[in-house]
Structure formats: C-alpha cells, structure tokens
Amino acid sequence: HTLGNPFDAQAVAAFCKKHSLWFIEDNCDAFGSTLGGRLTGTFGHLATLSFYPAHHITTGEGGALLVNDPELVDIALSLRDWGRDCKCPPGKDGICGARFTRQFGKLPPGYDHKYTYSHLGYNLKMTDWQAAIGLAQLKKLPEFTALRRANFTFLNKSFARHAKLFELPAALPDANPSWFGYPLTVRPEAHFNRVDITSFLESRGIGTRTLFGGNLLRQPAMSEDAVSLRILDSGPLVSSELGDEHYSLLPGTETAMSGCFWIGLWPGLGTKELENIIRAFTDFLDKKSRVNL
C-alpha cells in the first residue's frame, strides 16, 4: 500500500484464494489505512508493519508481522529465531515434549531439540524497551493519522491548480488512506522534469524522495556483473543480459522512476511549514514559466 494509499487488496485476496496462493500484504506504509471500512494489513495471510522512525509509529527501528493462520505463525516464529524447530519460548523448556526424545535429520538420537534447526532463519527479536515504546506510540496512532490526513488535504487542495503539470494522488472510492507521503508525478507535457523540481525544493530545505527503487530491473544490483539471469533450456544454463525488452515489461515502474517524487506529511508539520512548501513550488513554477516565455 504505497505511501499509505491502499491498492485493491480485496481483488488480490480473491485471486490468491482462487489459485491457492499465500497473500503477503506489505502494510509498512499504511498503518491505519482502511479499505471498505476494513484496516489494511488484515486482507493477507501475512502482513508487514514498519516502525522505522519516519513511519506512522516508531520503535526506533524494526517492525511487526500480522498473521492470521496458525501454520504461518509457527513458520514466522521459527524464521525469526534462527530457523529453530522447537516452539518452546525463551526460559521454558520441554513444553514441546521433544527435547531429548527424538532424532531429527542426521543429528544423533536425543539431540537437544532446543538447538535443532529445520531451516535457515534470522535473529529478528525486538528488545523489551522497543516494545514498550511501540505500545506507547500505538496509543497516539489515531492522532498521528488524523494529522497526516489533514496535511494531505491541505496539499491536495493547493496542488489542484497545478493538475496540468502534475498527476495528483487519488485513492480508491472505498479507501481511507493513512497517508505516509504526498506523491506527485511530473507529466510528460510539463516544461520541466523531476530532477529540476526536486533539486530546487532541496535547495529550499524541503526534503524529497523518489518512489523507492523505481524499475528494479535497472538497478545496478541487477546488472550482468552482479547477477546473471539463468534460463533453463534443453541444454546447459546460460546467462542473459537485461535490456530494453525487459524494462518495457514494467511500464508503470518506468513512469514512477522517471517522473514521480514525494514529500513528507509528518504530523509535526503545521500551517507555516505547509505554506512554505507551496510557496517553494509556486516560486519554481513562476521561474520556469518566465524562462519558457
């Protein structure tokens, strides 16, 4: 749900059900958003939340996982805990009844189940003080969400007069976003580009961000030197370099990569700060208009 704006999660959930797929819902940008009166993050079998400092609430870093399936709960807890097979919580031994009584894989019989690993995992446990901060922040979420929505409304009304130059954000009819940021996409017919406007805004002390990784196939990590696409033919595996025929398969991300950027909706922004943002945009557009007369 990019920048807090819900995608059609109901349609995705129906597709996943039809094809017997797990639905992993990325809700990191959208804590507090609703779709059809239902909170985002509740449509998938799994959903992620981010508590990075810039997000809706914070614990300094880290995040949380929302799970609605018992099997996935066990898998998620195991992945969080190095891939451990045992479900016994820290400080409690023997609840699983398998500590010294079985043989797992090629380990010797009776090997301690607490130190048996059924797959590769991670160490992703949150500290108690982070959890305490998160619980205190959770109480403030309704207020934070209301302020973000108010800031979005202010900016959206202000930018309406520039709709011929920017594609403005829009939500689904039954969505009520908890906006994380305010996105703008420079239209092809505009007399400036994304780099022009973001460079100017940054020079005025207004932070901007591109829409994350853009077309990921163009990222340096996907270059031939970094990774090879292996195509299984009737013969041996061969490598294939990414090119325009691959990039063109993702036209939406191409547009986002070239023309989209966003500015923040932090709840601490007041009328003074919001008006300063609008003033900077106005100054930039006036300057560009004079240049193009």
RAFEN-V520470 format. One line per field, one symbol per residue. ss: DSSP state (2 for helix, 1 for strand, 0 for the rest). phi: phi as a letter, one per 20 degrees, with the letter a starting at -180 (. if undefined). psi: psi as a letter, one per 30 degrees, with the letter a starting at -180 (. if undefined). Layout:
ss->???
phi->???
psi->???
This chain:
ss->02220000222222222200000111000000011001100000011111010000000100111110022222222222100100000000000000000000000000002220100000100002222222222222222222222222222222222200011100000011000011111100000002222222222000001100000222022200000011100000011100022220002222222221111100000022222222222222222222200
phi->.flnefefffffffffffdldfddeedfecgofccmmdffndeefcbdcddggeegcccnanabcdcccgffffffffffdmnfffeffgncdnffmcfcdcddldffgmfgffcddeafbcdceefffffffffffgfeggfgffffffffffffffegfdffdceefbdfgddcfefebdecdffgefebcffgfffffffendfcbfelemfffefgfefffebdfddedfdffcecefbgfegffcfffffffecebbcfcggffdgfffffffffgffffffffffef
psi->ikgfjklifeeeeeeeeeghkkjjjjgefgjflljhgkklfgflekkkkkgkefaellgeaaalkkkgkeefeeeeeeefhggkekfklkfjkgefggegflkkbgllkgkjffhkjflkaljhkkleeeeeeeeeeeffeeeeeeeeeeeeeeeeeefefgffekjlkkllegkikikeljkkkkkeflglleeeeeeeeefggjklklibfbjfffkefglefekkkkkjafalkllkkkaefeeffieefeeeeefkllllgkffkaeeeeeeeeeeeeeeeeeeeeeg.
